[in-house]
Amino acid sequence: MPAGSARSLRSTVVIPARLASTRLPRKLLLAETGRPLLQHTYEAAVRARRPGGVVVAADCEEIAAAVRAFGGRVELTSPDCASGTDRVAEIAGKLPDMDILVNVQGDEPEISAAAIDLAVDLLQRDPAAVMSTLATPIRSREKLADPGCVKVIFDQRGRAIYFSRAAIPFARNWDDGLLTADPPCYYQHIGLYAYRRDFLLELAALPRAPIERIENLEQLRVLDAGYTILVGTIDEPTIGIDTPEDYRAFVERWKAKNPG
């Protein structure tokens, strides 16, 4: 390695996988394509170049057995984990040689390899940041007004300023041109995170911030504590599978790409 060059950080993808789901029961094991939904996400994550591997953090033996059946790597985690982040942190405790853990949701079967690599690259480039995440432009008034679509604003160096369910920045005098501006005025937060391992192990001990409780957004705990989250931008949003309609649409897209 040339003198003065930064060491390449060691990273791995962790997919927290929980069997129970409210709006779409047992969604990670749905297999109308011939493969469980979780397998599609795993195979998408494996395509990323920067991480050295992919591991599923399963909450039960049924999920673990499904992963083993398709040849994936899996670790059982405590069923008492309160969130996917806690599940990823439990895996981090077993991987002392890793520098970065990338949290990819199990219901993101179309996540791009480039998105995962970007999250890792952001932390490689900025040693001061403890986390990275992604965002994509918002181009519709409907999405901007939807509290289910989390918005993010960030500074000129790509450091997150705030995440909100509200439209931020709020336009005092609305103009439809705000939705077509270049560079974009509004960004949707994409729920993919990369964490430095040491910080991830400390995250659960941080007290919940008042703004986190109000917005119900865990990442606000990090900002409230004074840490830096980097935000990378991608052109298209990832599509999480939350409802039966989401899953049917995914199956149709998959079959269109894989006829016969």
C-alpha positions as protocol buffer text, in pm:
chain_id: "A"
residue {
  index: 1
  type: MET
  ca { x: 0 y: 0 z: 0 }
}
residue {
  index: 2
  type: PRO
  ca { x: 150 y: 339 z: -98 }
}
residue {
  index: 3
  type: ALA
  ca { x: 266 y: 560 z: 189 }
}
residue {
  index: 4
  type: GLY
  ca { x: -10 y: 788 z: 314 }
}
residue {
  index: 5
  type: SER
  ca { x: -295 y: 598 z: 147 }
}
residue {
  index: 6
  type: ALA
  ca { x: -598 y: 496 z: 350 }
}
residue {
  index: 7
  type: ARG
  ca { x: -649 y: 132 z: 440 }
}
residue {
  index: 8
  type: SER
  ca { x: -945 y: -22 z: 262 }
}
residue {
  index: 9
  type: LEU
  ca { x: -1212 y: -77 z: 525 }
}
residue {
  index: 10
  type: ARG
  ca { x: -1342 y: -429 z: 577 }
}
residue {
  index: 11
  type: SER
  ca { x: -1717 y: -450 z: 545 }
}
residue {
  index: 12
  type: THR
  ca { x: -1999 y: -700 z: 535 }
}
residue {
  index: 13
  type: VAL
  ca { x: -2372 y: -682 z: 465 }
}
residue {
  index: 14
  type: VAL
  ca { x: -2609 y: -791 z: 741 }
}
residue {
  index: 15
  type: ILE
  ca { x: -2974 y: -859 z: 655 }
}
residue {
  index: 16
  type: PRO
  ca { x: -3189 y: -853 z: 970 }
}
residue {
  index: 17
  type: ALA
  ca { x: -3470 y: -1105 z: 915 }
}
residue {
  index: 18
  type: ARG
  ca { x: -3777 y: -1130 z: 1134 }
}
residue {
  index: 19
  type: LEU
  ca { x: -4054 y: -1378 z: 1060 }
}
residue {
  index: 20
  type: ALA
  ca { x: -4345 y: -1175 z: 1198 }
}
residue {
  index: 21
  type: SER
  ca { x: -4472 y: -884 z: 990 }
}
residue {
  index: 22
  type: THR
  ca { x: -4794 y: -690 z: 1039 }
}
residue {
  index: 23
  type: ARG
  ca { x: -4915 y: -587 z: 695 }
}
residue {
  index: 24
  type: LEU
  ca { x: -4785 y: -890 z: 504 }
}
residue {
  index: 25
  type: PRO
  ca { x: -4759 y: -1201 z: 725 }
}
residue {
  index: 26
  type: ARG
  ca { x: -4441 y: -1410 z: 688 }
}
residue {
  index: 27
  type: LYS
  ca { x: -4342 y: -1196 z: 392 }
}
residue {
  index: 28
  type: LEU
  ca { x: -3973 y: -1291 z: 386 }
}
residue {
  index: 29
  type: LEU
  ca { x: -4068 y: -1652 z: 311 }
}
residue {
  index: 30
  type: LEU
  ca { x: -4322 y: -1578 z: 35 }
}
residue {
  index: 31
  type: ALA
  ca { x: -4205 y: -1766 z: -273 }
}
residue {
  index: 32
  type: GLU
  ca { x: -4435 y: -1711 z: -572 }
}
residue {
  index: 33
  type: THR
  ca { x: -4126 y: -1663 z: -788 }
}
residue {
  index: 34
  type: GLY
  ca { x: -3994 y: -2003 z: -685 }
}
residue {
  index: 35
  type: ARG
  ca { x: -3757 y: -1840 z: -434 }
}
residue {
  index: 36
  type: PRO
  ca { x: -3826 y: -1686 z: -93 }
}
residue {
  index: 37
  type: LEU
  ca { x: -3835 y: -1306 z: -92 }
}
residue {
  index: 38
  type: LEU
  ca { x: -3539 y: -1313 z: 146 }
}
residue {
  index: 39
  type: GLN
  ca { x: -3336 y: -1509 z: -108 }
}
residue {
  index: 40
  type: HIS
  ca { x: -3393 y: -1238 z: -371 }
}
residue {
  index: 41
  type: THR
  ca { x: -3259 y: -977 z: -127 }
}
residue {
  index: 42
  type: TYR
  ca { x: -2961 y: -1194 z: -36 }
}
residue {
  index: 43
  type: GLU
  ca { x: -2871 y: -1251 z: -401 }
}
residue {
  index: 44
  type: ALA
  ca { x: -2902 y: -879 z: -474 }
}
residue {
  index: 45
  type: ALA
  ca { x: -2671 y: -795 z: -181 }
}
residue {
  index: 46
  type: VAL
  ca { x: -2410 y: -1052 z: -289 }
}
residue {
  index: 47
  type: ARG
  ca { x: -2362 y: -857 z: -614 }
}
residue {
  index: 48
  type: ALA
  ca { x: -2210 y: -561 z: -425 }
}
residue {
  index: 49
  type: ARG
  ca { x: -1833 y: -539 z: -473 }
}
residue {
  index: 50
  type: ARG
  ca { x: -1717 y: -355 z: -162 }
}
residue {
  index: 51
  type: PRO
  ca { x: -1848 y: -581 z: 118 }
}
residue {
  index: 52
  type: GLY
  ca { x: -1663 y: -906 z: 176 }
}
residue {
  index: 53
  type: GLY
  ca { x: -1979 y: -1106 z: 235 }
}
residue {
  index: 54
  type: VAL
  ca { x: -2345 y: -1124 z: 334 }
}
residue {
  index: 55
  type: VAL
  ca { x: -2499 y: -1273 z: 646 }
}
residue {
  index: 56
  type: VAL
  ca { x: -2864 y: -1299 z: 750 }
}
residue {
  index: 57
  type: ALA
  ca { x: -2940 y: -1216 z: 1113 }
}
residue {
  index: 58
  type: ALA
  ca { x: -3239 y: -1442 z: 1173 }
}
residue {
  index: 59
  type: ASP
  ca { x: -3482 y: -1417 z: 1464 }
}
residue {
  index: 60
  type: CYS
  ca { x: -3593 y: -1781 z: 1450 }
}
residue {
  index: 61
  type: GLU
  ca { x: -3496 y: -2126 z: 1326 }
}
residue {
  index: 62
  type: GLU
  ca { x: -3755 y: -2121 z: 1046 }
}
residue {
  index: 63
  type: ILE
  ca { x: -3587 y: -1821 z: 882 }
}
residue {
  index: 64
  type: ALA
  ca { x: -3244 y: -1975 z: 942 }
}
residue {
  index: 65
  type: ALA
  ca { x: -3348 y: -2302 z: 779 }
}
residue {
  index: 66
  type: ALA
  ca { x: -3477 y: -2116 z: 472 }
}
residue {
  index: 67
  type: VAL
  ca { x: -3143 y: -1937 z: 434 }
}
residue {
  index: 68
  type: ARG
  ca { x: -2945 y: -2259 z: 469 }
}
residue {
  index: 69
  type: ALA
  ca { x: -3171 y: -2419 z: 207 }
}
residue {
  index: 70
  type: PHE
  ca { x: -3064 y: -2169 z: -58 }
}
residue {
  index: 71
  type: GLY
  ca { x: -2699 y: -2183 z: 50 }
}
residue {
  index: 72
  type: GLY
  ca { x: -2680 y: -1852 z: 233 }
}
residue {
  index: 73
  type: ARG
  ca { x: -2489 y: -1765 z: 548 }
}
residue {
  index: 74
  type: VAL
  ca { x: -2706 y: -1715 z: 855 }
}
residue {
  index: 75
  type: GLU
  ca { x: -2668 y: -1645 z: 1227 }
}
residue {
  index: 76
  type: LEU
  ca { x: -2945 y: -1679 z: 1482 }
}
residue {
  index: 77
  type: THR
  ca { x: -2998 y: -1366 z: 1694 }
}
residue {
  index: 78
  type: SER
  ca { x: -3195 y: -1309 z: 2009 }
}
residue {
  index: 79
  type: PRO
  ca { x: -3573 y: -1304 z: 1961 }
}
residue {
  index: 80
  type: ASP
  ca { x: -3575 y: -1020 z: 2213 }
}
residue {
  index: 81
  type: CYS
  ca { x: -3398 y: -774 z: 1979 }
}
residue {
  index: 82
  type: ALA
  ca { x: -3614 y: -462 z: 1966 }
}
residue {
  index: 83
  type: SER
  ca { x: -3518 y: -361 z: 1613 }
}
residue {
  index: 84
  type: GLY
  ca { x: -3328 y: -461 z: 1302 }
}
residue {
  index: 85
  type: THR
  ca { x: -3046 y: -234 z: 1414 }
}
residue {
  index: 86
  type: ASP
  ca { x: -3014 y: -434 z: 1737 }
}
residue {
  index: 87
  type: ARG
  ca { x: -2997 y: -753 z: 1531 }
}
residue {
  index: 88
  type: VAL
  ca { x: -2718 y: -608 z: 1316 }
}
residue {
  index: 89
  type: ALA
  ca { x: -2535 y: -495 z: 1631 }
}
residue {
  index: 90
  type: GLU
  ca { x: -2555 y: -849 z: 1772 }
}
residue {
  index: 91
  type: ILE
  ca { x: -2385 y: -978 z: 1458 }
}
residue {
  index: 92
  type: ALA
  ca { x: -2125 y: -700 z: 1481 }
}
residue {
  index: 93
  type: GLY
  ca { x: -2030 y: -831 z: 1822 }
}
residue {
  index: 94
  type: LYS
  ca { x: -1937 y: -1162 z: 1658 }
}
residue {
  index: 95
  type: LEU
  ca { x: -1728 y: -998 z: 1383 }
}
residue {
  index: 96
  type: PRO
  ca { x: -1440 y: -816 z: 1554 }
}
residue {
  index: 97
  type: ASP
  ca { x: -1239 y: -794 z: 1231 }
}
residue {
  index: 98
  type: MET
  ca { x: -1503 y: -593 z: 1048 }
}
residue {
  index: 99
  type: ASP
  ca { x: -1482 y: -213 z: 1019 }
}
residue {
  index: 100
  type: ILE
  ca { x: -1825 y: -150 z: 864 }
}
residue {
  index: 101
  type: LEU
  ca { x: -2160 y: -329 z: 885 }
}
residue {
  index: 102
  type: VAL
  ca { x: -2417 y: -251 z: 613 }
}
residue {
  index: 103
  type: ASN
  ca { x: -2780 y: -296 z: 717 }
}
residue {
  index: 104
  type: VAL
  ca { x: -2992 y: -410 z: 420 }
}
residue {
  index: 105
  type: GLN
  ca { x: -3359 y: -473 z: 492 }
}
residue {
  index: 106
  type: GLY
  ca { x: -3477 y: -825 z: 410 }
}
residue {
  index: 107
  type: ASP
  ca { x: -3774 y: -694 z: 211 }
}
residue {
  index: 108
  type: GLU
  ca { x: -3559 y: -507 z: -44 }
}
residue {
  index: 109
  type: PRO
  ca { x: -3525 y: -769 z: -321 }
}
residue {
  index: 110
  type: GLU
  ca { x: -3434 y: -511 z: -584 }
}
residue {
  index: 111
  type: ILE
  ca { x: -3165 y: -326 z: -389 }
}
residue {
  index: 112
  type: SER
  ca { x: -2881 y: -233 z: -622 }
}
residue {
  index: 113
  type: ALA
  ca { x: -2521 y: -338 z: -569 }
}
residue {
  index: 114
  type: ALA
  ca { x: -2416 y: 19 z: -651 }
}
residue {
  index: 115
  type: ALA
  ca { x: -2627 y: 154 z: -363 }
}
residue {
  index: 116
  type: ILE
  ca { x: -2459 y: -79 z: -113 }
}
residue {
  index: 117
  type: ASP
  ca { x: -2113 y: 4 z: -247 }
}
residue {
  index: 118
  type: LEU
  ca { x: -2185 y: 377 z: -224 }
}
residue {
  index: 119
  type: ALA
  ca { x: -2279 y: 350 z: 144 }
}
residue {
  index: 120
  type: VAL
  ca { x: -1944 y: 181 z: 216 }
}
residue {
  index: 121
  type: ASP
  ca { x: -1746 y: 427 z: 1 }
}
residue {
  index: 122
  type: LEU
  ca { x: -1890 y: 725 z: 190 }
}
residue {
  index: 123
  type: LEU
  ca { x: -1744 y: 600 z: 518 }
}
residue {
  index: 124
  type: GLN
  ca { x: -1417 y: 509 z: 348 }
}
residue {
  index: 125
  type: ARG
  ca { x: -1380 y: 870 z: 231 }
}
residue {
  index: 126
  type: ASP
  ca { x: -1477 y: 1048 z: 556 }
}
residue {
  index: 127
  type: PRO
  ca { x: -1325 y: 909 z: 879 }
}
residue {
  index: 128
  type: ALA
  ca { x: -1525 y: 1161 z: 1087 }
}
residue {
  index: 129
  type: ALA
  ca { x: -1860 y: 1004 z: 999 }
}
residue {
  index: 130
  type: VAL
  ca { x: -1999 y: 712 z: 1198 }
}
residue {
  index: 131
  type: MET
  ca { x: -2288 y: 627 z: 964 }
}
residue {
  index: 132
  type: SER
  ca { x: -2394 y: 663 z: 605 }
}
residue {
  index: 133
  type: THR
  ca { x: -2727 y: 630 z: 430 }
}
residue {
  index: 134
  type: LEU
  ca { x: -2887 y: 713 z: 95 }
}
residue {
  index: 135
  type: ALA
  ca { x: -3144 y: 943 z: -59 }
}
residue {
  index: 136
  type: THR
  ca { x: -3320 y: 988 z: -392 }
}
residue {
  index: 137
  type: PRO
  ca { x: -3496 y: 1294 z: -541 }
}
residue {
  index: 138
  type: ILE
  ca { x: -3867 y: 1348 z: -476 }
}
residue {
  index: 139
  type: ARG
  ca { x: -4051 y: 1458 z: -790 }
}
residue {
  index: 140
  type: SER
  ca { x: -4417 y: 1429 z: -687 }
}
residue {
  index: 141
  type: ARG
  ca { x: -4627 y: 1648 z: -458 }
}
residue {
  index: 142
  type: GLU
  ca { x: -4810 y: 1336 z: -332 }
}
residue {
  index: 143
  type: LYS
  ca { x: -4490 y: 1173 z: -209 }
}
residue {
  index: 144
  type: LEU
  ca { x: -4368 y: 1498 z: -57 }
}
residue {
  index: 145
  type: ALA
  ca { x: -4687 y: 1520 z: 150 }
}
residue {
  index: 146
  type: ASP
  ca { x: -4683 y: 1152 z: 255 }
}
residue {
  index: 147
  type: PRO
  ca { x: -4561 y: 1106 z: 617 }
}
residue {
  index: 148
  type: GLY
  ca { x: -4469 y: 748 z: 525 }
}
residue {
  index: 149
  type: CYS
  ca { x: -4207 y: 891 z: 289 }
}
residue {
  index: 150
  type: VAL
  ca { x: -3922 y: 1010 z: 513 }
}
residue {
  index: 151
  type: LYS
  ca { x: -3745 y: 1320 z: 390 }
}
residue {
  index: 152
  type: VAL
  ca { x: -3384 y: 1424 z: 450 }
}
residue {
  index: 153
  type: ILE
  ca { x: -3187 y: 1745 z: 408 }
}
residue {
  index: 154
  type: PHE
  ca { x: -2809 y: 1755 z: 403 }
}
residue {
  index: 155
  type: ASP
  ca { x: -2533 y: 2012 z: 369 }
}
residue {
  index: 156
  type: GLN
  ca { x: -2289 y: 2078 z: 84 }
}
residue {
  index: 157
  type: ARG
  ca { x: -2055 y: 1808 z: 214 }
}
residue {
  index: 158
  type: GLY
  ca { x: -2332 y: 1549 z: 222 }
}
residue {
  index: 159
  type: ARG
  ca { x: -2377 y: 1553 z: 601 }
}
residue {
  index: 160
  type: ALA
  ca { x: -2733 y: 1498 z: 719 }
}
residue {
  index: 161
  type: ILE
  ca { x: -2895 y: 1802 z: 880 }
}
residue {
  index: 162
  type: TYR
  ca { x: -3235 y: 1651 z: 960 }
}
residue {
  index: 163
  type: PHE
  ca { x: -3471 y: 1365 z: 875 }
}
residue {
  index: 164
  type: SER
  ca { x: -3847 y: 1420 z: 891 }
}
residue {
  index: 165
  type: ARG
  ca { x: -4185 y: 1283 z: 795 }
}
residue {
  index: 166
  type: ALA
  ca { x: -4278 y: 1641 z: 706 }
}
residue {
  index: 167
  type: ALA
  ca { x: -4187 y: 1821 z: 385 }
}
residue {
  index: 168
  type: ILE
  ca { x: -3843 y: 1970 z: 445 }
}
residue {
  index: 169
  type: PRO
  ca { x: -3743 y: 2229 z: 349 }
}
residue {
  index: 170
  type: PHE
  ca { x: -4093 y: 2375 z: 384 }
}
residue {
  index: 171
  type: ALA
  ca { x: -4179 y: 2612 z: 100 }
}
residue {
  index: 172
  type: ARG
  ca { x: -4329 y: 2933 z: 235 }
}
residue {
  index: 173
  type: ASN
  ca { x: -4450 y: 3013 z: -118 }
}
residue {
  index: 174
  type: TRP
  ca { x: -4515 y: 2696 z: -315 }
}
residue {
  index: 175
  type: ASP
  ca { x: -4402 y: 2669 z: -676 }
}
residue {
  index: 176
  type: ASP
  ca { x: -4443 y: 2345 z: -877 }
}
residue {
  index: 177
  type: GLY
  ca { x: -4099 y: 2414 z: -1019 }
}
residue {
  index: 178
  type: LEU
  ca { x: -3953 y: 2307 z: -686 }
}
residue {
  index: 179
  type: LEU
  ca { x: -4029 y: 1946 z: -783 }
}
residue {
  index: 180
  type: THR
  ca { x: -3840 y: 1966 z: -1113 }
}
residue {
  index: 181
  type: ALA
  ca { x: -3544 y: 2175 z: -998 }
}
residue {
  index: 182
  type: ASP
  ca { x: -3190 y: 2063 z: -1072 }
}
residue {
  index: 183
  type: PRO
  ca { x: -3023 y: 2010 z: -833 }
}
residue {
  index: 184
  type: PRO
  ca { x: -3329 y: 1869 z: -655 }
}
residue {
  index: 185
  type: CYS
  ca { x: -3489 y: 2056 z: -367 }
}
residue {
  index: 186
  type: TYR
  ca { x: -3639 y: 1750 z: -199 }
}
residue {
  index: 187
  type: TYR
  ca { x: -3497 y: 1408 z: -117 }
}
residue {
  index: 188
  type: GLN
  ca { x: -3656 y: 1086 z: 5 }
}
residue {
  index: 189
  type: HIS
  ca { x: -3452 y: 896 z: 260 }
}
residue {
  index: 190
  type: ILE
  ca { x: -3362 y: 540 z: 161 }
}
residue {
  index: 191
  type: GLY
  ca { x: -3347 y: 309 z: 462 }
}
residue {
  index: 192
  type: LEU
  ca { x: -3011 y: 150 z: 392 }
}
residue {
  index: 193
  type: TYR
  ca { x: -2742 y: 219 z: 654 }
}
residue {
  index: 194
  type: ALA
  ca { x: -2372 y: 154 z: 689 }
}
residue {
  index: 195
  type: TYR
  ca { x: -2224 y: 181 z: 1039 }
}
residue {
  index: 196
  type: ARG
  ca { x: -1874 y: 183 z: 1174 }
}
residue {
  index: 197
  type: ARG
  ca { x: -1863 y: -125 z: 1392 }
}
residue {
  index: 198
  type: ASP
  ca { x: -1746 y: 49 z: 1710 }
}
residue {
  index: 199
  type: PHE
  ca { x: -2024 y: 306 z: 1685 }
}
residue {
  index: 200
  type: LEU
  ca { x: -2289 y: 44 z: 1611 }
}
residue {
  index: 201
  type: LEU
  ca { x: -2202 y: -137 z: 1933 }
}
residue {
  index: 202
  type: GLU
  ca { x: -2256 y: 190 z: 2123 }
}
residue {
  index: 203
  type: LEU
  ca { x: -2572 y: 299 z: 1942 }
}
residue {
  index: 204
  type: ALA
  ca { x: -2817 y: 98 z: 2150 }
}
residue {
  index: 205
  type: ALA
  ca { x: -2682 y: 266 z: 2465 }
}
residue {
  index: 206
  type: LEU
  ca { x: -2759 y: 617 z: 2338 }
}
residue {
  index: 207
  type: PRO
  ca { x: -3072 y: 760 z: 2500 }
}
residue {
  index: 208
  type: ARG
  ca { x: -3372 y: 811 z: 2274 }
}
residue {
  index: 209
  type: ALA
  ca { x: -3394 y: 1176 z: 2173 }
}
residue {
  index: 210
  type: PRO
  ca { x: -3716 y: 1378 z: 2205 }
}
residue {
  index: 211
  type: ILE
  ca { x: -3715 y: 1442 z: 1831 }
}
residue {
  index: 212
  type: GLU
  ca { x: -3675 y: 1068 z: 1770 }
}
residue {
  index: 213
  type: ARG
  ca { x: -3980 y: 995 z: 1983 }
}
residue {
  index: 214
  type: ILE
  ca { x: -4189 y: 1258 z: 1803 }
}
residue {
  index: 215
  type: GLU
  ca { x: -4093 y: 1157 z: 1448 }
}
residue {
  index: 216
  type: ASN
  ca { x: -4038 y: 787 z: 1530 }
}
residue {
  index: 217
  type: LEU
  ca { x: -3711 y: 792 z: 1335 }
}
residue {
  index: 218
  type: GLU
  ca { x: -3416 y: 615 z: 1496 }
}
residue {
  index: 219
  type: GLN
  ca { x: -3154 y: 804 z: 1294 }
}
residue {
  index: 220
  type: LEU
  ca { x: -3247 y: 1125 z: 1476 }
}
residue {
  index: 221
  type: ARG
  ca { x: -3094 y: 976 z: 1792 }
}
residue {
  index: 222
  type: VAL
  ca { x: -2758 y: 983 z: 1615 }
}
residue {
  index: 223
  type: LEU
  ca { x: -2789 y: 1345 z: 1502 }
}
residue {
  index: 224
  type: ASP
  ca { x: -2916 y: 1455 z: 1842 }
}
residue {
  index: 225
  type: ALA
  ca { x: -2607 y: 1304 z: 2003 }
}
residue {
  index: 226
  type: GLY
  ca { x: -2386 y: 1514 z: 1773 }
}
residue {
  index: 227
  type: TYR
  ca { x: -2261 y: 1246 z: 1535 }
}
residue {
  index: 228
  type: THR
  ca { x: -2221 y: 1277 z: 1158 }
}
residue {
  index: 229
  type: ILE
  ca { x: -2435 y: 1079 z: 913 }
}
residue {
  index: 230
  type: LEU
  ca { x: -2330 y: 1100 z: 549 }
}
residue {
  index: 231
  type: VAL
  ca { x: -2597 y: 1093 z: 277 }
}
residue {
  index: 232
  type: GLY
  ca { x: -2525 y: 961 z: -71 }
}
residue {
  index: 233
  type: THR
  ca { x: -2768 y: 1016 z: -357 }
}
residue {
  index: 234
  type: ILE
  ca { x: -2900 y: 762 z: -607 }
}
residue {
  index: 235
  type: ASP
  ca { x: -3134 y: 817 z: -900 }
}
residue {
  index: 236
  type: GLU
  ca { x: -3409 y: 568 z: -817 }
}
residue {
  index: 237
  type: PRO
  ca { x: -3573 y: 471 z: -489 }
}
residue {
  index: 238
  type: THR
  ca { x: -3544 y: 115 z: -367 }
}
residue {
  index: 239
  type: ILE
  ca { x: -3879 y: -61 z: -341 }
}
residue {
  index: 240
  type: GLY
  ca { x: -3951 y: -228 z: -9 }
}
residue {
  index: 241
  type: ILE
  ca { x: -4220 y: -495 z: 11 }
}
residue {
  index: 242
  type: ASP
  ca { x: -4471 y: -395 z: 279 }
}
residue {
  index: 243
  type: THR
  ca { x: -4814 y: -500 z: 149 }
}
residue {
  index: 244
  type: PRO
  ca { x: -4970 y: -777 z: -62 }
}
residue {
  index: 245
  type: GLU
  ca { x: -4994 y: -527 z: -347 }
}
residue {
  index: 246
  type: ASP
  ca { x: -4620 y: -452 z: -321 }
}
residue {
  index: 247
  type: TYR
  ca { x: -4541 y: -821 z: -338 }
}
residue {
  index: 248
  type: ARG
  ca { x: -4769 y: -886 z: -637 }
}
residue {
  index: 249
  type: ALA
  ca { x: -4606 y: -598 z: -823 }
}
residue {
  index: 250
  type: PHE
  ca { x: -4260 y: -737 z: -746 }
}
residue {
  index: 251
  type: VAL
  ca { x: -4360 y: -1084 z: -868 }
}
residue {
  index: 252
  type: GLU
  ca { x: -4491 y: -933 z: -1193 }
}
residue {
  index: 253
  type: ARG
  ca { x: -4170 y: -738 z: -1246 }
}
residue {
  index: 254
  type: TRP
  ca { x: -3960 y: -1046 z: -1174 }
}
residue {
  index: 255
  type: LYS
  ca { x: -4161 y: -1264 z: -1413 }
}
residue {
  index: 256
  type: ALA
  ca { x: -4134 y: -1001 z: -1684 }
}
residue {
  index: 257
  type: LYS
  ca { x: -3756 y: -1011 z: -1651 }
}
residue {
  index: 258
  type: ASN
  ca { x: -3746 y: -1390 z: -1625 }
}
residue {
  index: 259
  type: PRO
  ca { x: -4000 y: -1524 z: -1875 }
}
residue {
  index: 260
  type: GLY
  ca { x: -4062 y: -1895 z: -1884 }
}
